[in-house]
Amino acid sequence: MIRNGSQVTYEARSDAMIVHVGGEIDHHNAAMVRTGIDEKITAERPMRVMLELSGVDFMDSSGLGLIMGRYALVKRYGGTLAVLDPSPAVLKIIKLAGLERMVSILRTKKS
């Protein structure tokens, strides 16, 4: 895990692009994370994108903006976006903001 920063990796599957994000998503690094994800989505135009956030230990409102913006981008290309295995801290913020009404929350790991 990277402290005071974030780490992003990509996994291509036949049915989806999985974006693994770890570390922190805050106003200091959200723009860099957003730019990288947008470049990958724009180049590959996957029909399904999953933001895997189990490794995110801190997220502020910039992280909510990151999720909402990627939702809009993927939707523009006719695809769908889901949040996969959010950490407890991330899930709390998503629920407080009511974002789970827009974006599917998928869990593959036992809590």
Secondary structure, DSSP 8 states (H G I E B T S, - for coil): --TTSEEEEEEE-SS-EEEEEEEEESTTTHHHHHHHHHHHHHHH--SEEEEEEEEEEEE-HHHHHHHHHHHHHHHHTT-EEEEES--HHHHHHHHHHTGGGTSEEE--S--
